[in-house]
Amino acid sequence: MKQLILAACAAIMLTACQTTESGSTYAPDNKPTVVTSKSIPEAKAASKAIFTRPTLAFKVVSESSNQLLFSKVLPANVNDNNPLKDRTKGASVTVVELTFQPENGKTRVTGDNWMLLNPKGVNKDKFNLLATPDGQRLQNKLNELR
C-alpha cells in the first residue's frame, strides 16, 4: 500500500504542469528561457548574482564561455516530504544549468534543473525538476535577467 501511494505521489509530481507568463507549458524539452538585452558576460554576471545570493545559496561548480552550472546540497529534512525518498541515497543535490546564446544582438538564456538523488553513487539517479513547481521558479529567476 505504501508503495502504491508513493508511486501515485511520484506520478502526480511528474505530471504537474506550470505555465509561464507567455502561456507555454513546461516539459523537459521546453526549458525555461529568457531573452535579455544584456551581453553574454553581463548576463552571466547577473545570473551569478541571482543564483548565489543567500536565499538561494547555489555555488558555481562549472563555467565556460556559454554555460554556467550551479549546485547545492539539500538539507536532510527535504527528504521528509520527498515522494522519491526511497530512491534517495545520502543528501540530494540540486543542479541548475544555464546556457547563454547570442541572438540578434541580445542573449538567450536557457535553464535546466535537476536533482541528483544518489550524488555519491555510480548511478547518480538524475531527476528532472522542470515539470515540477521548480520549473516555474527557475523561469521566475530567469525573468530577473530582463
MIDOSE-1310 file (N, C-alpha, C; in nm, 2 decimals, decimal comma, always signed):
residues 146
mkql	+0,08/-0,12/+0,00/+0,00/+0,00/+0,00/+0,09/+0,13/+0,00; +0,19/+0,12/+0,08/+0,28/+0,24/+0,09/+0,35/+0,27/-0,04; +0,39/+0,16/-0,12/+0,45/+0,18/-0,25/+0,35/+0,23/-0,35; +0,22/+0,19/-0,34/+0,12/+0,24/-0,43/+0,10/+0,39/-0,41
ilaa	+0,09/+0,44/-0,28/+0,08/+0,58/-0,25/+0,20/+0,66/-0,30; +0,32/+0,60/-0,27/+0,44/+0,67/-0,32/+0,45/+0,68/-0,47; +0,41/+0,57/-0,54/+0,40/+0,58/-0,68/+0,30/+0,68/-0,73; +0,19/+0,69/-0,67/+0,09/+0,79/-0,71/+0,14/+0,93/-0,69
caai	+0,21/+0,95/-0,57/+0,27/+1,09/-0,55/+0,37/+1,12/-0,65; +0,46/+1,02/-0,69/+0,56/+1,05/-0,78/+0,50/+1,08/-0,92; +0,39/+1,01/-0,96/+0,32/+1,03/-1,08/+0,26/+1,17/-1,09; +0,20/+1,21/-0,98/+0,15/+1,35/-0,97/+0,26/+1,45/-0,98
mlta	+0,37/+1,43/-0,91/+0,48/+1,52/-0,92/+0,54/+1,53/-1,06; +0,54/+1,42/-1,13/+0,60/+1,42/-1,26/+0,50/+1,48/-1,36; +0,38/+1,47/-1,34/+0,28/+1,53/-1,44/+0,23/+1,67/-1,41; +0,28/+1,72/-1,30/+0,24/+1,86/-1,26/+0,29/+1,95/-1,37
cqtt	+0,21/+2,04/-1,41/+0,25/+2,14/-1,51/+0,24/+2,28/-1,45; +0,33/+2,36/-1,50/+0,33/+2,50/-1,46/+0,32/+2,58/-1,59; +0,26/+2,70/-1,59/+0,27/+2,78/-1,72/+0,35/+2,90/-1,69; +0,41/+2,95/-1,80/+0,49/+3,07/-1,79/+0,40/+3,19/-1,82
esgs	+0,46/+3,31/-1,81/+0,38/+3,43/-1,83/+0,33/+3,43/-1,98; +0,40/+3,36/-2,07/+0,36/+3,36/-2,21/+0,26/+3,25/-2,24; +0,23/+3,17/-2,13/+0,13/+3,06/-2,15/+0,19/+2,93/-2,20; +0,32/+2,92/-2,22/+0,37/+2,79/-2,26/+0,37/+2,69/-2,14
tyap	+0,37/+2,56/-2,17/+0,37/+2,46/-2,07/+0,51/+2,40/-2,06; +0,55/+2,38/-1,93/+0,68/+2,32/-1,91/+0,68/+2,17/-1,94; +0,78/+2,13/-2,00/+0,81/+1,99/-2,03/+0,96/+1,98/-2,04; +1,02/+1,87/-2,02/+1,17/+1,86/-2,02/+1,23/+1,91/-2,15
dnkp	+1,16/+1,91/-2,26/+1,21/+1,96/-2,39/+1,17/+2,10/-2,41; +1,10/+2,16/-2,32/+1,06/+2,30/-2,33/+1,11/+2,37/-2,21; +1,24/+2,41/-2,21/+1,31/+2,46/-2,10/+1,28/+2,61/-2,07; +1,28/+2,65/-1,95/+1,27/+2,79/-1,92/+1,37/+2,88/-1,99
tvvt	+1,32/+2,98/-2,05/+1,41/+3,07/-2,14/+1,37/+3,21/-2,12; +1,47/+3,30/-2,14/+1,45/+3,44/-2,14/+1,55/+3,50/-2,24; +1,51/+3,61/-2,31/+1,60/+3,68/-2,40/+1,62/+3,82/-2,33; +1,75/+3,85/-2,31/+1,78/+3,97/-2,24/+1,86/+4,06/-2,33
sksi	+1,86/+4,19/-2,31/+1,94/+4,29/-2,39/+2,08/+4,29/-2,34; +2,11/+4,22/-2,23/+2,25/+4,21/-2,18/+2,34/+4,13/-2,27; +2,47/+4,16/-2,27/+2,57/+4,08/-2,34/+2,58/+3,95/-2,26; +2,65/+3,85/-2,32/+2,67/+3,72/-2,26/+2,75/+3,74/-2,13
peak	+2,86/+3,82/-2,12/+2,93/+3,84/-2,00/+2,84/+3,91/-1,89; +2,76/+4,00/-1,93/+2,67/+4,07/-1,84/+2,56/+3,98/-1,79; +2,51/+3,90/-1,88/+2,40/+3,80/-1,84/+2,46/+3,69/-1,74; +2,58/+3,65/-1,77/+2,65/+3,55/-1,68/+2,67/+3,61/-1,54
aask	+2,72/+3,74/-1,53/+2,74/+3,80/-1,41/+2,61/+3,82/-1,33; +2,51/+3,86/-1,40/+2,38/+3,88/-1,34/+2,32/+3,75/-1,29; +2,34/+3,64/-1,36/+2,30/+3,51/-1,32/+2,37/+3,46/-1,19; +2,50/+3,49/-1,19/+2,57/+3,45/-1,07/+2,52/+3,53/-0,95
aift	+2,49/+3,66/-0,97/+2,44/+3,74/-0,85/+2,30/+3,68/-0,81; +2,22/+3,64/-0,90/+2,08/+3,59/-0,87/+2,09/+3,45/-0,79; +2,17/+3,36/-0,85/+2,16/+3,22/-0,80/+2,25/+3,20/-0,68; +2,35/+3,29/-0,66/+2,44/+3,27/-0,54/+2,40/+3,36/-0,42
rptl	+2,29/+3,43/-0,43/+2,25/+3,51/-0,32/+2,21/+3,42/-0,21; +2,21/+3,47/-0,08/+2,19/+3,38/+0,03/+2,05/+3,31/+0,03; +1,95/+3,37/-0,02/+1,82/+3,30/-0,02/+1,82/+3,17/-0,11; +1,90/+3,17/-0,21/+1,91/+3,05/-0,30/+2,03/+2,97/-0,27
afkv	+2,14/+3,03/-0,23/+2,26/+2,96/-0,19/+2,32/+2,86/-0,28; +2,31/+2,88/-0,41/+2,38/+2,79/-0,51/+2,53/+2,83/-0,51; +2,61/+2,74/-0,56/+2,75/+2,77/-0,58/+2,78/+2,74/-0,73; +2,87/+2,82/-0,79/+2,91/+2,79/-0,92/+3,01/+2,67/-0,92
vses	+2,98/+2,57/-0,99/+3,06/+2,45/-0,99/+3,14/+2,43/-1,13; +3,09/+2,50/-1,23/+3,15/+2,49/-1,36/+3,11/+2,61/-1,44; +3,20/+2,66/-1,52/+3,18/+2,78/-1,60/+3,26/+2,76/-1,73; +3,19/+2,79/-1,84/+3,26/+2,80/-1,97/+3,21/+2,93/-2,04
snql	+3,25/+2,95/-2,16/+3,21/+3,08/-2,23/+3,06/+3,09/-2,25; +2,99/+2,98/-2,26/+2,85/+2,99/-2,29/+2,76/+2,91/-2,19; +2,82/+2,87/-2,07/+2,74/+2,79/-1,98/+2,79/+2,81/-1,84; +2,69/+2,81/-1,75/+2,71/+2,81/-1,60/+2,64/+2,69/-1,54
lfsk	+2,71/+2,63/-1,44/+2,65/+2,52/-1,37/+2,66/+2,55/-1,22; +2,54/+2,55/-1,16/+2,53/+2,58/-1,02/+2,48/+2,45/-0,95; +2,52/+2,44/-0,82/+2,46/+2,32/-0,74/+2,45/+2,36/-0,60; +2,37/+2,29/-0,52/+2,37/+2,30/-0,38/+2,32/+2,17/-0,32
vlpa	+2,37/+2,14/-0,20/+2,33/+2,02/-0,13/+2,20/+2,05/-0,05; +2,10/+1,97/-0,07/+1,98/+2,00/+0,00/+1,98/+1,95/+0,15; +1,92/+2,02/+0,24/+1,92/+1,98/+0,38/+1,85/+1,84/+0,39; +1,89/+1,77/+0,50/+1,83/+1,64/+0,52/+1,68/+1,63/+0,53
nvnd	+1,62/+1,74/+0,59/+1,48/+1,74/+0,61/+1,40/+1,75/+0,48; +1,46/+1,78/+0,37/+1,39/+1,78/+0,24/+1,33/+1,64/+0,21; +1,40/+1,54/+0,25/+1,35/+1,40/+0,22/+1,23/+1,37/+0,30; +1,19/+1,44/+0,41/+1,08/+1,41/+0,49/+0,95/+1,41/+0,40
nnpl	+0,94/+1,50/+0,31/+0,82/+1,51/+0,22/+0,85/+1,47/+0,08; +0,96/+1,41/+0,05/+1,00/+1,37/-0,08/+0,94/+1,24/-0,13; +0,85/+1,24/-0,23/+0,79/+1,11/-0,27/+0,90/+1,02/-0,33; +1,02/+1,07/-0,36/+1,12/+0,99/-0,42/+1,22/+0,94/-0,31
kdrt	+1,19/+0,96/-0,19/+1,29/+0,93/-0,08/+1,34/+0,79/-0,08; +1,26/+0,69/-0,13/+1,30/+0,55/-0,13/+1,42/+0,54/-0,24; +1,43/+0,63/-0,33/+1,54/+0,62/-0,43/+1,66/+0,71/-0,39; +1,64/+0,79/-0,28/+1,74/+0,88/-0,24/+1,84/+0,81/-0,15
kgas	+1,97/+0,84/-0,18/+2,08/+0,78/-0,10/+2,17/+0,89/-0,07; +2,17/+0,93/+0,06/+2,26/+1,05/+0,10/+2,18/+1,18/+0,08; +2,26/+1,29/+0,09/+2,20/+1,42/+0,07/+2,18/+1,45/-0,08; +2,06/+1,48/-0,12/+2,03/+1,51/-0,26/+2,10/+1,64/-0,30
vtvv	+2,14/+1,65/-0,42/+2,20/+1,77/-0,48/+2,11/+1,83/-0,59; +2,08/+1,96/-0,58/+2,01/+2,02/-0,69/+2,10/+2,09/-0,78; +2,08/+2,08/-0,91/+2,17/+2,14/-1,01/+2,09/+2,22/-1,10; +2,14/+2,34/-1,13/+2,09/+2,43/-1,23/+2,19/+2,46/-1,34
eltf	+2,15/+2,44/-1,46/+2,25/+2,47/-1,57/+2,19/+2,58/-1,66; +2,27/+2,68/-1,68/+2,22/+2,79/-1,77/+2,31/+2,79/-1,89; +2,25/+2,81/-2,01/+2,32/+2,82/-2,14/+2,29/+2,95/-2,20; +2,40/+3,02/-2,25/+2,39/+3,15/-2,30/+2,42/+3,15/-2,45
qpen	+2,33/+3,21/-2,53/+2,35/+3,21/-2,68/+2,32/+3,35/-2,73; +2,41/+3,40/-2,82/+2,38/+3,53/-2,88/+2,26/+3,51/-2,98; +2,18/+3,62/-2,98/+2,06/+3,61/-3,06/+2,02/+3,76/-3,10; +2,05/+3,80/-3,23/+2,02/+3,93/-3,28/+2,06/+4,04/-3,19
gktr	+2,18/+4,04/-3,14/+2,23/+4,15/-3,05/+2,19/+4,13/-2,91; +2,12/+4,03/-2,88/+2,07/+4,00/-2,74/+2,13/+3,87/-2,70; +2,09/+3,83/-2,58/+2,14/+3,70/-2,53/+2,02/+3,61/-2,49; +2,01/+3,49/-2,54/+1,91/+3,39/-2,49/+1,97/+3,31/-2,38
vtgd	+1,90/+3,31/-2,27/+1,94/+3,23/-2,15/+1,84/+3,12/-2,14; +1,89/+2,99/-2,14/+1,80/+2,88/-2,13/+1,85/+2,80/-2,00; +1,75/+2,76/-1,92/+1,78/+2,69/-1,79/+1,74/+2,55/-1,79; +1,81/+2,47/-1,72/+1,77/+2,33/-1,69/+1,79/+2,31/-1,54
nwml	+1,71/+2,22/-1,48/+1,71/+2,20/-1,34/+1,69/+2,05/-1,31; +1,77/+1,99/-1,23/+1,75/+1,85/-1,19/+1,80/+1,83/-1,05; +1,77/+1,71/-1,00/+1,81/+1,67/-0,86/+1,88/+1,54/-0,88; +2,00/+1,53/-0,82/+2,07/+1,40/-0,81/+2,03/+1,33/-0,68
lnpk	+1,96/+1,22/-0,70/+1,91/+1,15/-0,58/+2,02/+1,06/-0,51; +2,12/+1,03/-0,59/+2,23/+0,95/-0,54/+2,36/+1,01/-0,58; +2,39/+1,13/-0,53/+2,51/+1,21/-0,58/+2,64/+1,14/-0,57; +2,66/+1,06/-0,47/+2,79/+1,00/-0,45/+2,80/+0,86/-0,50
gvnk	+2,70/+0,81/-0,56/+2,70/+0,67/-0,61/+2,74/+0,67/-0,76; +2,76/+0,55/-0,81/+2,79/+0,54/-0,96/+2,67/+0,58/-1,04; +2,55/+0,54/-1,00/+2,43/+0,58/-1,07/+2,37/+0,70/-0,99; +2,39/+0,82/-1,05/+2,35/+0,95/-0,98/+2,20/+0,96/-0,97
dkfn	+2,12/+0,89/-1,05/+1,98/+0,89/-1,04/+1,93/+1,04/-1,06; +1,95/+1,09/-1,18/+1,91/+1,23/-1,21/+1,76/+1,24/-1,23; +1,70/+1,33/-1,16/+1,55/+1,35/-1,17/+1,53/+1,49/-1,22; +1,46/+1,51/-1,33/+1,44/+1,64/-1,39/+1,33/+1,71/-1,32
llat	+1,36/+1,83/-1,28/+1,26/+1,91/-1,20/+1,18/+2,01/-1,28; +1,20/+2,02/-1,41/+1,13/+2,12/-1,49/+0,97/+2,10/-1,49; +0,92/+1,98/-1,48/+0,78/+1,96/-1,48/+0,72/+1,97/-1,34; +0,80/+2,02/-1,24/+0,75/+2,04/-1,11/+0,74/+2,19/-1,08
pdgq	+0,70/+2,23/-0,97/+0,69/+2,38/-0,94/+0,83/+2,44/-0,95; +0,94/+2,37/-0,94/+1,08/+2,42/-0,96/+1,10/+2,47/-1,10; +1,03/+2,42/-1,20/+1,04/+2,47/-1,33/+0,99/+2,62/-1,34; +0,88/+2,65/-1,28/+0,83/+2,79/-1,27/+0,92/+2,87/-1,19
rlqn	+0,97/+2,82/-1,08/+1,07/+2,90/-1,00/+1,19/+2,94/-1,08; +1,24/+2,84/-1,16/+1,36/+2,87/-1,25/+1,32/+2,98/-1,35; +1,20/+2,97/-1,41/+1,16/+3,07/-1,50/+1,15/+3,21/-1,44; +1,10/+3,21/-1,32/+1,09/+3,34/-1,24/+1,23/+3,40/-1,22
klne	+1,33/+3,32/-1,19/+1,46/+3,37/-1,17/+1,52/+3,42/-1,30; +1,50/+3,34/-1,41/+1,55/+3,39/-1,54/+1,48/+3,52/-1,58; +1,36/+3,54/-1,54/+1,29/+3,67/-1,58/+1,36/+3,79/-1,51; +1,43/+3,77/-1,40/+1,50/+3,87/-1,34/+1,62/+3,93/-1,43
lr	+1,66/+3,85/-1,53/+1,77/+3,89/-1,62/+1,72/+3,99/-1,72; +1,59/+4,01/-1,74/+1,54/+4,11/-1,84/+1,59/+4,24/-1,82
